Amino acid sequence: MGSLGRESARLREVRGALDRIDAGSFGICLNCEEDIGAKRLAAVPWAAFCIVCQEAADHMASNPQYEDQEQISDAA
């Protein structure tokens, strides 16, 4: 992914975080609905997933046998 693509993706992530703040759901994992750790939010304030769910999503993204992101909870 090029620089523009990375910047566009980051902008979408930040806008998503702002939307979650407005909705009152900031800091809650979009997958498992557990709290996202304070250290993770300090490092990645736009994080949408807790570290366990993010690692599962990253694993799925790097393995083409996973076709559906809904499998995150199964892998987590």
Secondary structure, DSSP 8 states (H G I E B T S, - for coil): --HHHHHHHHHHHHHHHHHHHHHT-TTB-TTT--B--HHHHHH-TT--S-HHHHHHHHHHHT-TT---GGGHHHH-
